[in-house]
Structure formats: C-alpha cells, structure tokens
Amino acid sequence: MNTGRKKSVLSYIPGYTNNAVLQVIIFSAITYTLLAFSWAIIKLVFDGDSSLYDLHFIPNLALPTLAAYKAHWWTILTYGWFQNIGFMELISNMLWFYCFGSVVQSLVGHRQVIPLYVYSLLAGGVFYLLAQTLPGNFGYCPPYILGPRAALMGMAVAAITLTPRYRFYLTETFSIPILVVAGIFAFLMVLSSGYYMPVVLMLAGGGLMGLGYIKLLKAGYRPGGWMYAFADKMEGLVTPNERNLRNKQGRNNIFHNPYRQQKEVLQDRVDDILDKINQKGYNSLTSEEKDILTRVGRE
C-alpha cells in the first residue's frame, strides 16, 4: 500500500518536479488558456459582446495606472502570470524564458528560478508604477500592463551575470554568445514597449532585480529559500511527509530486525545529502558527507 505523499497529475510529466522552467511554462500556458476560454464563453453568452471581459476580467489581473492601482492593489502579484495577447506572443515569451531560464537553472538549481521570476515581476511592477509620477509625457503609460516581460528581462540579466561567456550551440561548430542573444532580446522588448517610459523602466526594474538576485546568491544568501520552505511547510500540514513515513517505517524495521542491511541505511543517508545539495548547494556539505558521496560514486 502506498502511504507516501499524493502526487499531482503534473508531477507525472518527465522532469517536471525538479524543472522550475517547465513548471512556469506549463502554468503560463494554463493561465493563457483560462483567459481565452473565459473570453470565448462571454462572447458566446452575450451574443458577441466581449465588453464584460474587458470590464471584469482584465482590471482584476492587469497592472493598472497609478491612479487606479489603489482599488486593484493585488494586481502587482498577478499581472505577470497572465497574458491577454496573441498565441504567437505567448510562444515567443516562453521561448525567451526557456532560453535564459534554462541557463540559470543549470547553474544555480531549479529552486532559484521561480523566486527570481517572482522578484523580477515585483520589481518591474514597482518601477512601472513609480515611473508614472515622472513629469509631462514621460509618465504617460497604457491603461494597463499584462505579461511577464519584467520577469523575462530579470532572467536574461541573471543568466548574463552568472556566465557572460556562455554560448548557445546550434550545431557542433556554430554557436551564438549569450550576450548577442540578450542584446537582441532587449532590443525587441524595448521596441514592443511602445516607447512608454514606464514600460521601459519596468523592464529596467526586472533587469536590476536579476542582477541583484545573482549578486546575493554569490554572496552566500538564499533570497528565495523562504518560498520553498513555506510551500513545504504548508504541504506538510495537509499531506503526510514521505520522508517521515519512510523513516518511521525504517525505525520499525530496525525494532523488528536489528540486523537491517547496511546498504539500506547508506541509501537513506545519500538521499538526505542529495536533498541538502538541492536546497543549499554542494558547498554546504561537510567533509564526511562529501566522502559518502565519493564512496557511493565508486561503487
């Protein structure tokens, strides 16, 4: 009988659990589909009139002007996760995210991707709102902003900060430097901003957060650690912890069988060490833990 933690349907997708880039892409596709479905239902019910969609859906998701923000304060948390744009624009955004996010994930681990994404959205939203206080036409902006552009910029700057000499190999002999790819991306983002200063500064805010996040990581801080700690704690309140159940079962086995095989004990120890690497990095291991990994790798 399986007494472990219940798994979500998405967890059965190969690589999903430890791939934050894939998680964000799937979530973005789901939110886009929900918005498109809502729009279609409203048009169908109201004989082709989609004005209710613009009146009730978008204002509660998109980041509005500074004057309207007080009545929709939560939108700084939602604007970057929804996209009310064409399908090809969604594909374009996710390709850029995969391009830079996969580099970040491969270098600092999957647990840094979503916190960086969220912080970049928040920083971009703050810059967007504050920029509207600029004098004259500099503070003029669209009625609302929706989409992950600030997060994409944050991910691009983070990737460059981590490895400025990285190259994307398209073939065995042909590659493109990440700086060139990022330059093209930044140019397209500014071009699509409509040259609204608040939108440009929103991109700048996301980029600055990407830079600052990586600087904090290199200094030994874990700015996104609390997110996963909180999520794990909340999940543990409603679902049985697989590790605790396994440890409890192991203790019972030892009680009934004091001659438990050493190989099983070692495997539990290796699992603990791998979890520690995943959360805090390889440098957090003690010399004893490193020796255990080395010994297991030779077997």
Helices and strands as residue ranges (DSSP letters): G 9-12, H 20-45, H 51-52, I 53-57, G 58-60, E 63-64, H 66-69, G 70-72, H 75-78, G 79-81, H 87-108, G 110-112, H 113-131, G 136-139, E 144-145, H 149-162, E 167-169, E 175-177, H 178-192, H 197-218, H 225-238, H 242-256, H 262-280, G 282-284, H 287-298
